[in-house]
Amino acid sequence: MKNILFIFLMLISSQLFSQILFDDFFENKTLRVDFILAGDAVSESAFLMDVIKEPFWGGTQTKLIDPFDYGEYRFEVIDKASQKRIYTKGFCTFFEEWQTIREAEQMERAFYEVITFPLPKNKIVLNIYSRKWEGNFEKILSTEIDPNSYLIKEVRTYNFKTEKLVDNGEPKNKVDIAFLAEGYTKNEMDKFKEDVKRMMKNLTATPPFDETENKINVWIVNSISEDSGSDIPGDNVWKNTILNSSFYTFDSERYLTSQDYKTIRDVASLVPYDQIYVLVNTNKYGGGGIYNHYNLTSVDHSYSEIVFVHEFGHGFAGLADEYYDGSTSYEDYVNIDVEPWQPNITTLKNFDAKWKNMLNDSVKIPTKPVMEYAEVVGVYEGASYTLKGVYRPYINCRMKTNEAKGFCPVCKKAILDMFQYYCSE
């Protein structure tokens, strides 16, 4: 019995000592890795572009291994000497979205991508993985990085004025949002600041963000553009703006994005951040949000404040769109034979891993979208641009329409789970 107790105590001790401590492996700065994703609808390749040191780290220092299985991609950082996995993160990209449109069946294209993690003290191995159509991950890039190499850049491309607009504490246990100005001229920076305040006021009035207001830091970067507004290719409108935003992404008029990801990250590096939010100085309806990539919305449309919250649901919590009409260019976006990773949609292939425990016993699976279930968590068919075989948890949620009262209980839980991840002491 004493031997068994000794072994048990040794196992517990080894687990405690094997815990990853931030100060053992990292400095409170950022290592940024830029790479290219290229291919077509059925193939992809990744190519290393650059490695850069940045002065701030805004992320968690306690939960270094990502507890979520979110994202079409993920990466891991391995300490070379100990072979210990010391950091992981899931993320999404423009490339994977482009792969689902018809153009990808006809040609190849390349997209600039960026990942960041705390600056390692010693040599590491970086592995990047892509989630395949069947749901499994495949390694697409592996490289060794010496953070002390003189070849790693430390230059700062821009020197825009910055401000910590909302200060709730140290970045290491808060959600730090970096707001970047797009299509604001030098004389419009006061407007940019007021737009940030207005958007954040609406966000923190929307449950569950009303519960987490004291867990958010807000930073603004006065990134100046020569022109006001954004490109509108369908109207032959072209603007000289710092982040090169544009409507008609993937030929969808309302899809407002920027594919100049390098510049976005260059500008964002001036402050610590967990999330990047680009505000576009236009009254045209549009926006976009990609998980752990960036969020973006126009500011002066009547729906802008609502769209702002919706897009943050994508970028911050990995929430899927719950609408299923033909308003996008995507084809075969969800493999209905595989359980999707997004927390608010299911194909019922592994519903136990989703919101099944939030259903009342009287709720049938699937659930008919009738008025008596208007505020009942269920399993309603139609979501993620797919009419059949993909299900959402609520008849109407902020991730489905602008008219919804707010987020459904499933989406609220996913958002609060993400705050728990970022804000743990």
C-alpha positions in Angstrom: 0.0 0.0 0.0 2.9 2.4 0.8 4.4 1.7 -2.6 1.2 2.5 -4.4 0.8 5.7 -2.4 4.4 6.7 -3.2 3.9 6.1 -6.9 0.6 8.1 -6.8 2.3 11.0 -5.1 5.2 10.9 -7.6 2.8 11.0 -10.5 1.0 14.0 -9.0 4.3 15.7 -8.4 5.5 15.1 -11.9 2.3 16.5 -13.4 2.8 19.6 -11.3 6.4 20.1 -12.2 5.6 19.5 -15.9 3.1 22.4 -16.0 4.2 25.0 -18.5 5.2 28.2 -16.8 5.3 31.4 -18.9 8.5 32.7 -17.4 10.3 29.4 -17.9 9.9 29.6 -21.7 8.8 33.1 -22.8 9.5 36.8 -22.6 6.6 39.3 -22.4 6.9 40.2 -26.0 5.7 38.7 -29.3 7.2 36.6 -32.0 5.4 37.0 -35.3 5.6 34.5 -38.1 4.4 35.6 -41.6 3.7 33.0 -44.2 1.9 32.4 -47.5 -1.0 29.9 -48.1 -1.4 29.1 -51.7 -3.3 26.6 -53.8 -6.7 25.9 -55.2 -10.0 24.3 -54.2 -8.4 21.0 -53.3 -4.8 21.7 -52.6 -2.7 24.0 -50.4 0.9 24.7 -49.6 2.5 27.0 -47.0 5.7 29.0 -47.4 7.6 30.9 -44.7 7.9 34.6 -45.4 9.3 36.4 -42.3 10.0 36.2 -38.6 9.6 39.5 -36.6 9.9 40.4 -32.9 7.3 42.8 -31.6 7.4 44.8 -28.4 4.2 43.7 -26.7 2.4 40.4 -25.7 -1.3 40.9 -25.1 -2.3 37.3 -24.6 -2.8 35.0 -21.7 0.3 33.9 -19.7 -1.4 31.0 -17.9 -3.4 29.0 -20.5 -0.7 28.5 -23.0 -2.2 25.3 -24.5 -5.4 26.2 -26.4 -8.3 24.3 -24.7 -10.6 24.7 -27.7 -10.6 22.7 -30.9 -11.6 25.7 -32.9 -10.3 26.9 -36.3 -9.5 25.5 -39.7 -5.8 25.8 -38.8 -3.8 25.5 -35.7 -0.1 25.8 -34.7 2.1 24.5 -32.0 5.3 25.7 -30.5 7.8 23.1 -29.3 10.7 23.9 -27.1 13.6 22.3 -29.0 15.7 21.3 -26.0 13.0 19.6 -23.9 10.7 18.7 -26.8 7.8 20.0 -24.7 4.9 21.6 -26.5 4.7 25.0 -24.9 2.1 26.9 -26.9 -0.8 26.1 -29.2 -3.5 28.2 -30.9 -6.3 27.7 -33.4 -7.1 30.2 -36.2 -8.9 30.7 -39.5 -7.8 32.4 -42.7 -9.1 34.1 -45.9 -7.5 31.2 -47.9 -9.9 28.6 -46.5 -12.9 30.8 -47.3 -11.6 31.4 -50.8 -11.2 27.6 -51.3 -15.0 27.3 -51.1 -15.9 29.7 -53.9 -16.1 28.8 -57.6 -13.0 30.7 -58.5 -10.9 28.3 -56.6 -12.0 25.5 -58.9 -10.6 27.4 -61.9 -7.3 28.9 -60.7 -4.7 29.1 -58.0 -4.2 32.0 -55.6 -1.9 33.0 -52.7 -2.9 34.7 -49.4 -0.7 36.4 -46.8 -1.1 35.0 -43.3 0.3 35.8 -39.9 0.4 34.1 -36.5 1.8 35.4 -33.2 2.8 33.8 -29.9 4.9 34.9 -26.9 8.6 35.4 -27.6 10.4 32.2 -26.8 13.7 32.4 -24.8 15.3 29.5 -26.6 15.1 27.6 -29.9 11.8 26.3 -31.0 10.1 24.2 -33.6 7.0 25.7 -35.1 4.4 23.4 -36.7 1.4 24.6 -38.6 -1.6 22.3 -39.3 -4.5 22.5 -41.7 -7.9 20.9 -41.0 -8.9 18.7 -43.9 -12.4 18.2 -45.3 -12.6 14.9 -43.4 -12.0 16.7 -40.1 -8.4 15.5 -39.5 -5.4 17.8 -39.2 -2.4 17.6 -41.6 0.9 19.3 -41.1 1.6 21.9 -43.8 4.7 23.7 -42.5 7.4 23.0 -40.0 10.4 25.2 -39.3 13.0 25.7 -36.6 13.4 29.2 -35.2 16.2 30.6 -33.0 14.6 33.7 -31.4 18.1 35.0 -30.7 19.1 35.0 -34.3 20.3 38.4 -35.7 18.2 37.6 -38.8 14.9 38.2 -36.9 13.6 41.7 -37.6 12.7 44.1 -34.8 11.8 47.1 -37.0 8.5 49.0 -36.5 7.0 50.0 -39.8 4.6 52.7 -38.5 4.6 55.2 -35.7 1.0 56.2 -35.4 -0.4 57.7 -32.2 -1.9 55.2 -29.8 -4.1 55.4 -26.7 -5.4 53.0 -24.1 -9.0 54.1 -24.2 -10.3 51.7 -21.6 -7.9 50.4 -18.9 -9.1 47.5 -16.8 -5.7 46.0 -15.9 -2.7 44.2 -17.2 -3.0 42.7 -20.7 -2.0 39.2 -19.4 -5.5 38.6 -17.9 -7.8 40.8 -19.9 -9.2 40.7 -23.4 -7.3 43.5 -25.2 -9.0 44.8 -28.3 -6.9 46.9 -30.7 -9.0 49.2 -32.8 -7.4 50.3 -36.1 -8.6 53.3 -38.1 -9.3 52.6 -41.8 -10.4 55.3 -44.2 -10.1 58.1 -41.6 -8.0 61.1 -42.7 -5.7 63.0 -40.3 -8.6 65.4 -39.6 -11.0 62.6 -38.8 -9.2 61.0 -35.8 -11.6 62.6 -33.3 -14.4 60.9 -35.2 -12.5 57.6 -35.1 -12.2 57.8 -31.3 -15.9 58.6 -30.9 -16.8 55.7 -33.2 -14.8 53.3 -31.1 -16.6 54.6 -28.0 -20.0 54.1 -29.7 -19.2 50.6 -30.8 -17.9 49.5 -27.4 -20.9 51.0 -25.7 -23.2 48.9 -27.8 -21.1 45.8 -27.3 -21.0 46.0 -23.5 -24.7 46.6 -23.5 -25.2 43.3 -25.3 -25.4 40.2 -23.1 -23.2 38.4 -22.2 -20.7 41.3 -22.7 -22.5 43.3 -20.1 -21.1 40.7 -17.6 -17.5 41.1 -18.9 -17.1 44.8 -19.4 -14.4 45.0 -16.6 -12.4 42.3 -18.4 -11.8 44.3 -21.6 -9.0 46.7 -22.4 -9.5 49.0 -25.4 -6.6 50.3 -27.4 -6.8 52.7 -30.4 -4.3 53.2 -33.2 -4.7 56.4 -35.2 -3.8 54.8 -38.5 -4.2 57.7 -40.9 -5.4 57.4 -44.5 -5.1 59.8 -47.4 -8.8 59.3 -48.3 -12.0 58.8 -46.4 -14.0 55.6 -47.0 -13.3 52.3 -48.6 -13.0 50.8 -52.1 -16.4 49.9 -53.7 -15.3 48.0 -56.9 -18.9 47.5 -58.0 -19.4 51.3 -58.2 -15.9 51.9 -59.6 -14.9 53.7 -56.3 -11.3 53.4 -55.3 -9.7 55.0 -52.2 -6.2 55.5 -51.0 -6.5 54.0 -47.5 -3.9 52.7 -45.0 -5.4 49.1 -44.7 -6.7 48.8 -48.3 -10.2 47.7 -47.4 -12.8 46.8 -50.0 -16.4 45.8 -50.4 -17.3 43.0 -52.9 -14.9 40.5 -51.3 -15.3 37.2 -53.2 -17.9 39.2 -55.3 -20.2 39.6 -52.3 -21.1 43.3 -52.1 -21.6 43.4 -48.4 -18.5 41.5 -47.5 -16.2 44.3 -46.5 -12.6 43.1 -45.7 -9.0 43.8 -46.3 -6.6 41.3 -47.8 -3.6 43.4 -46.8 -3.1 41.4 -43.7 0.6 42.3 -43.4 -0.2 46.0 -43.0 -3.0 45.2 -40.5 -0.6 43.3 -38.3 2.1 46.0 -38.7 -0.3 48.6 -37.5 -1.7 46.5 -34.7 1.8 45.7 -33.4 1.9 49.2 -31.8 -0.2 48.0 -28.9 -0.8 44.7 -27.0 -3.9 42.8 -28.3 -5.9 39.6 -28.3 -8.3 40.8 -31.0 -7.9 43.3 -33.8 -10.9 45.3 -34.9 -10.8 47.5 -38.0 -13.3 50.3 -38.2 -14.0 51.5 -41.7 -15.2 55.1 -42.1 -18.1 54.6 -44.5 -21.9 54.6 -44.3 -22.2 51.6 -46.6 -23.4 48.4 -45.1 -20.8 45.7 -44.6 -18.3 43.9 -42.4 -16.4 40.6 -41.8 -14.9 38.6 -39.0 -12.5 35.6 -39.1 -11.6 33.6 -36.0 -8.3 34.8 -34.5 -7.6 36.7 -37.7 -9.4 40.1 -37.4 -12.8 41.8 -37.3 -14.0 44.6 -39.5 -17.1 46.7 -40.0 -18.3 50.0 -41.4 -19.3 52.6 -38.9 -22.0 54.9 -40.2 -24.7 52.5 -41.5 -27.9 52.2 -39.5 -27.0 48.6 -38.8 -23.3 49.2 -38.1 -23.5 48.8 -34.3 -25.3 45.5 -34.7 -22.9 44.2 -37.3 -20.0 45.2 -35.1 -21.3 42.8 -32.4 -22.0 40.0 -34.9 -18.6 40.1 -36.4 -16.9 40.1 -33.0 -18.8 36.8 -32.4 -16.9 35.4 -35.3 -13.4 36.7 -34.6 -13.4 36.3 -30.8 -15.5 33.2 -30.1 -15.3 31.3 -33.3 -19.1 31.5 -33.8 -20.5 30.4 -37.2 -23.0 32.3 -39.2 -26.4 30.7 -38.6 -28.1 32.0 -41.8 -28.5 29.7 -44.8 -29.7 31.8 -47.7 -27.9 32.2 -51.0 -26.4 35.6 -50.2 -22.8 34.3 -50.1 -20.4 33.0 -52.8 -19.6 29.9 -50.8 -20.2 26.4 -52.1 -20.1 23.2 -50.0 -19.0 25.2 -47.0 -19.7 22.4 -44.4 -19.0 18.7 -44.7 -22.3 17.3 -43.3 -20.6 13.9 -42.6 -18.3 15.5 -40.0 -19.1 17.4 -36.8 -18.1 21.0 -37.4 -15.7 22.7 -34.9 -17.8 25.9 -34.4 -19.6 25.8 -31.0 -23.0 27.0 -32.3 -23.6 24.6 -35.2 -23.9 20.8 -35.5 -24.4 18.1 -38.1 -25.5 15.7 -35.3 -22.4 13.5 -35.9 -21.2 14.3 -32.4 -23.9 16.3 -30.8 -22.9 15.2 -27.4 -19.9 17.5 -27.7 -22.2 20.5 -28.5 -25.2 21.9 -26.6 -27.1 18.6 -26.1 -26.9 19.1 -22.3 -28.7 22.5 -22.7 -31.9 20.9 -24.2 -35.0 20.3 -22.2 -36.2 16.7 -22.2 -39.3 17.7 -24.1 -37.4 19.2 -27.1 -37.2 16.9 -30.1 -34.1 16.5 -32.3 -34.4 18.0 -34.9 -36.7 20.8 -33.6 -39.5 22.4 -35.6 -39.0 26.2 -35.9 -42.5 27.1 -34.6 -43.4 30.2 -32.6 -43.8 28.3 -29.3 -40.1 27.5 -29.5 -39.1 31.1 -30.3 -37.0 31.2 -27.1 -36.2 27.6 -26.7 -32.8 26.0 -27.2 -33.2 23.3 -29.8 -31.8 21.8 -33.0 -33.1 23.9 -35.9 -32.2 22.9 -39.5 -30.3 25.4 -41.6 -27.1 27.2 -40.7 -23.6 28.1 -42.0 -24.9 28.8 -45.6 -26.4 25.3 -45.7 -30.1 24.6 -45.9 -30.0 20.9 -45.1 -28.0 18.8 -42.7 -26.5 21.6 -40.6 -28.4 22.8 -37.4 -28.3 25.8 -35.2 -29.4 26.1 -31.5 -32.0 28.9 -31.7 -34.6 30.0 -34.2 -33.2 33.6 -34.2 -29.9 34.7 -32.8 -27.5 37.6 -33.4 -25.4 35.2 -35.5 -28.4 34.7 -37.8 -30.1 38.1 -38.3 -29.7 41.7 -37.5 -33.3 41.6 -36.1 -32.5 39.1 -33.4 -32.7 40.5 -29.8 -29.1 39.3 -29.1 -27.1 36.1 -28.7 -28.8 32.8 -27.9 -27.8 30.9 -24.8 -25.4 28.6 -26.7 -23.5 31.5 -28.2 -23.5 33.4 -24.9 -21.8 30.3 -23.2 -19.2 30.2 -26.0 -18.4 33.8 -25.5 -18.1 33.5 -21.7 -15.9 30.4 -22.1 -13.5 32.4 -24.3 -13.4 35.2 -21.6 -12.5 32.5 -19.0 -9.6 31.4 -21.3 -8.1 34.8 -21.8 -8.8 36.3 -18.3 -7.7 33.5 -15.9 -5.2 34.6 -13.3 
